[in-house]
Amino acid sequence: MEKVYVFNVALKYRKGLWRRIEIKGDQTLADFDHIIRIAFNHDTWDHLSEFFMGEWSWGGFGEIDPDGGDSGVEMRIEQLGLSEGDKLGYVYDFGDEIQHIVTLEKMVEAEEGAEYPRVISQNKPRYRYCVRCKREGKKTIATWICIEYSEEKGREVFLCEDCLEKEHEGHYAESTERVRNKDMKAPSPNRGTLSEMHLL
């Protein structure tokens, strides 16, 4: 039976966001890269990535281009010489440097008929709820942050689509999905630019 590597992949700066991924030893770093991109909702057609030994280093296993090129695509997982508890670093998008910590939890036998690589578990999603709906006793998942009202209140003000349109029309608002993606990056002193925001 083939060996399957079970990895915990977590965002370096938000370790509560993680995925548990199984991949066979004869699969490549390109295969691993692709399933990580899918699991974390990263772009699968753009941006270079690379795996590193240890948590972070500039001595990686070679860049991976999602189009299939570059020096890191052919290396197989079993060639890394990993043992349980070993860590790799993984960086997606060299511009934004979205860093991940990849920990080998264990090695198991492949399940007959299973397709690899695959995500077998992940953190429970943490939702933000619309503050306006909450005041009315409703529990509606927020999809926007009203930037103007947040600055006025000194805290993030989360709103659903309906409340944003009814009460905050004309305000700058940012999608909560966009904020989630920015939170994946290394901490930065810069705030979002107007081009990253939406005017409704």
PALOBA-804042 format. One record per residue: x, y, z of N, C-alpha, C in turn; residue in one letter. Coordinates in pm, whole numbers, padded with zeros to 5 digits, always signed. Layout:
REM residues N
XYZXYZXYZA
...
//
This chain:
REM residues 200
+00083-00121+00000+00000+00000+00000+00087+00126+00000M
+00037+00228-00068+00110+00354-00075+00095+00432+00054E
+00199+00509+00085+00193+00596+00202+00124+00726+00166K
+00042+00772+00259-00024+00902+00246+00027+00990+00359V
+00065+01111+00325+00115+01209+00422-00003+01297+00465Y
-00020+01311+00595-00129+01393+00649-00066+01521+00705V
-00097+01633+00641-00041+01762+00679-00147+01853+00738F
-00107+01932+00838-00187+02045+00884-00126+02168+00819N
-00207+02241+00743-00161+02362+00675-00236+02479+00737V
-00163+02573+00797-00226+02687+00866-00163+02817+00818A
-00242+02923+00817-00186+03054+00786-00091+03094+00898L
+00025+03145+00861+00126+03178+00962+00076+03285+01059K
+00005+03385+01009-00037+03496+01094-00181+03482+01144Y
-00248+03374+01105-00382+03345+01158-00393+03195+01171R
-00325+03141+01271-00314+02996+01285-00448+02927+01308K
-00551+03005+01343-00684+02947+01358-00748+02910+01225G
-00689+02957+01114-00736+02920+00981-00647+02809+00929L
-00698+02688+00927-00616+02572+00889-00697+02473+00808W
-00623+02387+00738-00681+02276+00663-00596+02153+00689R
-00659+02037+00698-00585+01911+00708-00592+01846+00570R
-00475+01820+00513-00466+01772+00375-00391+01640+00370I
-00445+01546+00294-00377+01419+00268-00325+01420+00125E
-00200+01373+00110-00137+01366-00022-00047+01244-00026I
-00044+01176-00139+00040+01056-00152+00186+01095-00170K
+00274+01006-00127+00416+01031-00136+00468+01047-00277G
+00403+00983-00375+00451+00994-00513+00391+01114-00586D
+00308+01193-00517+00256+01316-00577+00358+01428-00557Q
+00345+01532-00637+00448+01636-00642+00412+01759-00559T
+00512+01845-00543+00487+01974-00478+00387+02057-00559L
+00385+02039-00691+00285+02108-00773+00144+02061-00737A
+00127+01930-00712-00003+01877-00668-00042+01936-00532D
+00056+01943-00442+00033+01997-00308-00004+02145-00316F
+00070+02218-00398+00043+02360-00420-00101+02380-00468D
-00144+02299-00562-00277+02315-00621-00387+02292-00517H
-00375+02188-00435-00479+02162-00335-00479+02269-00226I
-00362+02324-00191-00357+02434-00093-00427+02557-00149I
-00402+02588-00275-00468+02703-00338-00620+02687-00334R
-00667+02567-00366-00812+02542-00363-00864+02551-00220I
-00794+02489-00126-00840+02483+00013-00850+02621+00078A
-00759+02713+00042-00758+02846+00102-00817+02952+00010F
-00881+02908-00099-00944+03001-00192-00844+03098-00254N
-00721+03053-00277-00621+03132-00349-00645+03113-00499H
-00597+03206-00577-00608+03198-00723-00529+03077-00774D
-00593+02993-00853-00525+02873-00905-00458+02897-01040T
-00472+03017-01097-00416+03045-01229-00310+03153-01228W
-00283+03212-01115-00190+03325-01111-00105+03316-00985D
+00006+03384-00983+00097+03399-00870+00186+03276-00848H
+00312+03305-00829+00409+03201-00797+00395+03160-00651L
+00446+03042-00620+00450+02995-00482+00576+02913-00464S
+00606+02879-00337+00724+02797-00310+00713+02735-00171E
+00766+02614-00159+00777+02545-00031+00920+02561+00020F
+00933+02571+00153+01063+02589+00218+01077+02488+00330F
+01200+02450+00360+01223+02364+00476+01224+02453+00599M
+01157+02415+00704+01145+02498+00823+01030+02594+00805G
+01015+02686+00900+00901+02777+00892+00919+02885+00787E
+01039+02936+00770+01059+03041+00671+01206+03049+00636W
+01234+03056+00509+01372+03059+00463+01371+03106+00319S
+01485+03149+00274+01496+03185+00133+01560+03071+00054W
+01582+02956+00114+01638+02840+00046+01531+02737+00020G
+01443+02762-00076+01329+02675-00099+01357+02561-00195G
+01251+02485-00223+01259+02369-00311+01236+02406-00457F
+01223+02532-00487+01201+02577-00624+01064+02638-00641G
+01057+02741-00722+00931+02811-00746+00832+02721-00820E
+00704+02747-00795+00597+02674-00863+00508+02776-00934I
+00499+02761-01064+00410+02842-01146+00283+02760-01167D
+00164+02815-01141+00042+02736-01156+00019+02685-01298P
+00087+02743-01396+00076+02694-01533+00156+02567-01555D
+00231+02523-01452+00303+02397-01461+00452+02411-01478G
+00502+02531-01481+00645+02550-01503+00721+02571-01374G
+00847+02603-01388+00943+02636-01283+01001+02513-01215D
+01100+02540-01131+01188+02433-01083+01131+02346-00971S
+01024+02388-00904+00974+02311-00791+00862+02215-00821G
+00817+02209-00946+00695+02135-00976+00710+01983-00974V
+00828+01932-01004+00845+01787-01020+00883+01714-00892E
+00930+01785-00789+00974+01717-00666+00857+01646-00600M
+00877+01518-00566+00773+01438-00502+00779+01456-00350R
+00666+01441-00286+00655+01456-00141+00751+01360-00070I
+00760+01236-00116+00846+01137-00053+00995+01172-00064E
+01032+01258-00158+01171+01300-00175+01214+01403-00071Q
+01120+01459+00002+01152+01562+00100+01217+01505+00226L
+01202+01375+00249+01263+01311+00366+01203+01356+00498G
+01073+01376+00501+01006+01428+00620+00973+01319+00721L
+00974+01357+00848+00929+01272+00958+00814+01342+01028S
+00735+01266+01104+00623+01326+01177+00672+01442+01263E
+00598+01553+01258+00633+01672+01334+00717+01772+01256G
+00775+01731+01143+00855+01823+01063+00766+01932+01004D
+00827+02050+00986+00753+02164+00934+00815+02213+00803K
+00728+02259+00716+00767+02328+00595+00704+02466+00600L
+00763+02559+00527+00698+02685+00501+00643+02681+00360G
+00533+02751+00337+00476+02762+00203+00434+02906+00185Y
+00479+02967+00075+00442+03105+00046+00367+03109-00086V
+00249+03167-00082+00168+03188-00202+00173+03336-00235Y
+00201+03369-00359+00203+03506-00409+00321+03583-00351D
+00429+03590-00427+00551+03654-00379+00533+03803-00353F
+00433+03866-00414+00407+04008-00387+00344+04028-00250G
+00238+03953-00221+00168+03964-00092+00230+03877+00016D
+00308+03777-00024+00374+03685+00070+00276+03627+00172E
+00176+03558+00124+00081+03491+00214+00148+03363+00261I
+00189+03363+00388+00271+03255+00443+00186+03151+00516Q
+00225+03026+00501+00159+02914+00565+00263+02829+00637H
+00222+02766+00745+00304+02668+00815+00245+02531+00783I
+00328+02442+00732+00284+02309+00688+00351+02206+00778V
+00273+02138+00861+00326+02042+00959+00282+01900+00922T
+00380+01810+00912+00347+01669+00887+00299+01608+01018L
+00171+01572+01024+00114+01514+01146+00140+01364+01155E
+00123+01295+01043+00144+01149+01045+00145+01097+00901K
+00182+00970+00889+00175+00900+00761+00083+00781+00781M
-00006+00759+00686-00104+00650+00694-00105+00574+00561V
-00175+00461+00562-00192+00385+00438-00300+00451+00352E
-00282+00446+00222-00381+00501+00129-00511+00422+00138A
-00623+00493+00130-00753+00427+00129-00785+00382-00013E
-00833+00262-00026-00867+00210-00158-00979+00293-00219E
-00959+00336-00342-01059+00414-00414-01060+00562-00384G
-00981+00608-00287-00979+00751-00252-00894+00828-00353A
-00935+00952-00379-00859+01038-00470-00775+01134-00386E
-00649+01144-00422-00555+01231-00352-00495+01329-00451Y
-00453+01448-00404-00464+01498-00267-00609+01538-00236P
-00636+01550-00106-00771+01588-00064-00766+01658+00071R
-00865+01744+00093-00883+01811+00222-00975+01722+00304V
-00930+01683+00424-01013+01594+00507-01080+01665+00624I
-01029+01783+00662-01095+01862+00767-01042+02004+00764S
-01111+02092+00835-01069+02232+00842-01128+02297+00966Q
-01076+02419+00994-01129+02493+01109-01276+02527+01086N
-01348+02543+01194-01488+02585+01186-01491+02731+01142K
-01574+02766+01043-01579+02906+01000-01623+02998+01113P
-01566+03116+01117-01604+03216+01217-01674+03330+01143R
-01802+03341+01166-01880+03442+01096-01891+03570+01178Y
-01903+03680+01107-01938+03808+01169-02083+03835+01132R
-02155+03897+01224-02297+03919+01201-02328+04067+01191Y
-02431+04098+01115-02474+04235+01091-02516+04299+01223C
-02454+04414+01255-02485+04481+01383-02626+04538+01384V
-02675+04583+01269-02810+04639+01260-02915+04529+01281R
-02896+04416+01215-02990+04303+01232-02987+04250+01375C
-02868+04249+01434-02854+04199+01572-02939+04283+01667K
-02943+04417+01647-03025+04505+01732-03173+04471+01720R
-03212+04414+01605-03353+04377+01583-03380+04231+01620E
-03280+04165+01680-03298+04027+01724-03279+03924+01614G
-03225+03966+01499-03201+03872+01388-03052+03839+01384K
-03021+03722+01328-02882+03679+01315-02852+03662+01166K
-02799+03768+01104-02770+03768+00962-02619+03781+00942T
-02563+03693+00862-02419+03698+00837-02385+03825+00761I
-02286+03898+00811-02241+04022+00748-02156+03990+00626A
-02176+04070+00521-02097+04055+00400-02017+04181+00368T
-02038+04286+00448-01970+04414+00425-01923+04475+00556W
-01820+04557+00546-01777+04645+00655-01793+04787+00603I
-01872+04868+00671-01887+05008+00632-01765+05084+00683C
-01681+05127+00592-01554+05192+00629-01579+05325+00698I
-01668+05407+00641-01693+05539+00699-01749+05529+00841E
-01848+05443+00860-01909+05428+00993-01811+05362+01090Y
-01729+05272+01040-01627+05208+01125-01528+05311+01177S
-01486+05402+01090-01392+05506+01133-01457+05600+01234E
-01583+05631+01213-01656+05717+01306-01670+05651+01443E
-01699+05520+01445-01720+05447+01571-01591+05399+01635K
-01481+05394+01558-01354+05346+01613-01346+05195+01623G
-01431+05124+01550-01430+04977+01547-01494+04934+01415R
-01470+04809+01376-01529+04761+01252-01679+04743+01268E
-01755+04796+01173-01900+04785+01174-01940+04692+01059V
-01987+04573+01096-02023+04469+01000-02171+04481+00965F
-02201+04470+00835-02339+04484+00788-02372+04380+00682L
-02500+04344+00674-02546+04260+00564-02573+04350+00443C
-02595+04289+00329-02619+04364+00205-02739+04458+00219E
-02850+04408+00275-02972+04490+00286-02950+04613+00374D
-02889+04594+00490-02868+04707+00582-02768+04807+00524C
-02670+04758+00452-02575+04849+00388-02647+04938+00288L
-02733+04878+00206-02805+04955+00104-02907+05050+00165E
-02976+05006+00273-03080+05088+00335-03023+05205+00414K
-02921+05180+00495-02878+05280+00592-02741+05341+00566E
-02665+05282+00476-02529+05332+00454-02502+05356+00306H
-02607+05387+00233-02594+05411+00090-02498+05528+00066E
-02406+05510-00026-02310+05615-00056-02183+05608+00027G
-02181+05522+00129-02060+05506+00211-01963+05411+00143H
-01836+05431+00172-01737+05332+00128-01755+05207+00213Y
-01756+05093+00147-01770+04965+00217-01674+04865+00155A
-01628+04774+00238-01535+04673+00190-01596+04536+00217E
-01584+04447+00120-01636+04311+00133-01564+04238+00247S
-01639+04163+00327-01575+04086+00434-01483+03980+00376T
-01511+03930+00256-01422+03833+00188-01289+03899+00155E
-01294+04023+00110-01171+04097+00078-01087+04117+00204R
-01154+04150+00314-01084+04167+00442-01022+04036+00486V
-01095+03925+00471-01041+03794+00509-00915+03764+00429R
-00916+03793+00299-00798+03768+00217-00681+03857+00258N
-00709+03983+00295-00601+04070+00340-00544+04023+00473K
-00627+03964+00559-00580+03914+00688-00483+03798+00673D
-00481+03734+00558-00390+03622+00536-00246+03670+00518M
-00229+03796+00480-00096+03848+00454-00023+03879+00583K
+00108+03902+00568+00188+03947+00681+00133+04081+00729A
+00143+04110+00859+00094+04237+00910+00158+04354+00837P
+00079+04455+00805+00128+04569+00730+00071+04696+00790S
+00148+04805+00790+00095+04931+00843-00004+04996+00747P
-00012+04949+00622-00097+05012+00522-00240+04964+00533N
-00334+05055+00518-00475+05019+00511-00512+05002+00366R
-00631+04952+00340-00677+04935+00203-00688+05068+00131G
-00662+05066+00002-00677+05186-00078-00820+05195-00128T
-00856+05311-00181-00991+05327-00232-01020+05230-00346L
-00916+05192-00422-00939+05097-00531-00977+04960-00479S
-00944+04929-00353-00979+04800-00294-01117+04803-00231E
-01177+04920-00224-01305+04935-00156-01417+04950-00258M
-01538+04941-00211-01654+04952-00299-01736+05072-00256H
-01779+05150-00353-01867+05262-00324-02007+05221-00364L
-02098+05220-00267-02237+05181-00295-02329+05300-00280L
//
